[in-house]
Amino acid sequence: MAFRIQDIDDSQAPLLDHLIELRTRLLRALFAFGIAFAVCFYYADRIFAFLVEPLTKAFPPGQGKLIYTKLYEAFFVEVKIAIFAAFFLSFPIIANQIWAFVAPGLYAKEKKAFLPFLIATPVLFTMGAALAYYVVMPTAFHFFLGFEGQKGGLKLEALPGTGDYLALVMQFILAFGISFLMPVLLMLLNRAGIITRAQTKGARRYAIVGIFIIAAVATPPDVISQLLLAVPLLLLYEGTLILMWFTERRDARDKAREDAKATLQSTAAP
């Protein structure tokens, strides 16, 4: 049996039923997040070992260390790691609950238009986070540690704190992950009829300035990280323009086909 998305549901549930369903969906999402948090807190040491690997490789072999100056800092770092990782682990379930609540109020055409964005969001975010972890962070850490050495007869040594390091890693991952969602935002605005490809193309010069401003604000204050974020965003912007061109051509063909079909039906009618 072929899969087919049903048109908008015929049910007209009262407001109370919708609120009850919303509460149920929220409780399921919170339960999934709670389970993920418990698992991630149990494995917080391993997760932190994974996050600290770029810094470990940036130091010379056998050197480098992380410190904490507050007795409770190491514990709260593990709590933050568990929360951070639990959100990503439970996101598919949370997104599924959001979709299950919203989908009955959408027409079949709207569901088909929205589903690709729901799939593209975690994919693009993961791509941005992977770029930050495997490319940007090792490059930036090597750059930062290059300032170690003798300064005026004194030894200058990097002693990063666990809390500061985790905040820096989260800044990198979130900055690149969220920034990589720019094509999703632009395509949603395009599909909603708010912007067109011609308008987006005409605003390229302003987009370039905006991208460099975002890169300067979202990343640490070093030129390397800013360029490594700005350049992929510029490529994504150009790729979004190409995707808009394909979708607008497809929409034009579909509209022409529907108009031709309507014309045939009107001429065939007695």
LINLINFEN-V862115 format. One record per run of one state. SS is the DSSP state (a for helix, b for strand, c for the rest). FROM is the first residue (numbers start at 0). TO is the last residue. If there is no record, write none. Layout:
{{SS,FROM,TO} {SS,FROM,TO}}
//
This chain:
{{c,0,13} {a,14,41} {c,42,42} {a,43,57} {c,58,65} {b,66,66} {c,67,71} {a,72,102} {c,103,106} {a,107,144} {c,145,147} {b,148,150} {c,151,152} {b,153,155} {c,156,159} {b,160,160} {a,161,178} {c,179,180} {a,181,190} {c,191,195} {a,196,201} {c,202,202} {a,203,217} {c,218,221} {a,222,267} {c,268,269}}
//
